[in-house]
């Protein structure tokens, strides 16, 4: 049951990421007259991998708690802790969120 729920959730995240990227491509074509390059879509893989990492952390925390409110708060705090390296100039490469942006692409 947990595997099915996880697969459905990750599929939903992938669809949301793809729809957002397609909307950005359509907007770029309408406003600027050109669309985004193909490597822009390759960034979806990095974004989904990072989202899966944060999701897995929240899932792990929620399995360790019987109170949904406490589990949600703990998962939010853990997600915030993951963002700390984003704000330290020498440690940005250690941030999940920095990798999710796909700047290298």
C-alpha positions in Angstrom: 0.0 0.0 0.0 2.8 2.4 0.9 4.6 1.7 -2.4 1.4 2.5 -4.4 0.8 5.7 -2.5 4.4 6.7 -3.0 4.3 5.9 -6.7 1.0 7.9 -7.1 2.4 10.9 -5.2 5.7 11.0 -7.2 3.7 10.6 -10.4 1.6 13.6 -9.4 4.7 15.6 -8.6 6.1 14.7 -12.0 3.0 15.8 -13.8 2.9 19.0 -11.8 6.5 19.7 -12.7 5.9 18.9 -16.4 2.8 21.1 -16.6 4.6 24.0 -15.0 7.5 23.6 -17.4 5.1 23.5 -20.4 3.4 26.6 -19.1 6.7 28.4 -19.0 7.6 27.2 -22.5 4.2 28.4 -23.9 4.6 31.7 -22.1 8.1 32.2 -23.4 6.9 31.5 -26.9 4.0 33.9 -26.6 5.9 36.8 -24.9 9.4 36.5 -26.3 8.8 34.6 -29.6 11.0 31.6 -28.8 10.6 28.6 -26.6 12.9 27.1 -23.9 15.7 24.8 -25.0 15.5 21.0 -24.6 17.9 21.1 -21.7 15.3 23.0 -19.8 13.2 19.8 -19.8 16.2 17.7 -18.6 16.1 19.9 -15.5 12.8 18.1 -14.6 14.7 15.0 -13.7 16.8 17.0 -11.1 13.7 18.7 -9.8 11.8 15.4 -9.4 14.8 13.8 -7.7 15.0 16.6 -5.2 11.3 16.5 -4.6 11.5 12.8 -4.1 14.3 13.3 -1.5 12.2 15.8 0.5 9.1 13.6 0.1 11.0 10.5 1.3 12.2 12.5 4.4 8.6 13.6 5.1 7.4 10.0 4.6 10.0 8.7 7.0 9.1 11.2 9.6 5.4 10.5 9.2 5.9 6.7 9.7 7.6 7.4 13.0 4.8 9.5 14.5 1.1 8.7 15.2 0.1 12.4 15.3 -0.2 13.9 11.8 0.2 17.5 13.1 3.5 16.7 14.8 4.7 14.7 11.8 3.9 17.6 9.4 5.7 20.1 11.7 8.7 17.8 12.0 8.8 17.3 8.2 8.6 21.0 7.7 11.5 21.6 10.1 13.5 18.9 8.4 12.9 20.5 5.0 14.1 23.8 6.4 17.2 22.2 7.7 17.9 20.8 4.3 17.9 24.4 3.0 20.6 25.7 5.3 23.5 24.9 2.9 21.7 27.0 0.3 22.5 30.1 2.3 26.2 29.3 3.0 28.3 30.4 0.0 30.9 27.6 0.4 28.3 24.9 1.0 25.7 25.6 -1.7 26.7 22.3 -3.5 25.4 20.4 -0.5 21.9 21.7 -0.8 19.2 19.6 -2.3 17.3 22.7 -3.4 20.3 24.1 -5.3 20.6 20.9 -7.2 16.9 20.9 -8.0 17.3 24.2 -10.0 19.4 22.5 -12.6 21.7 25.5 -13.1 24.4 23.3 -14.7 21.9 22.6 -17.5 
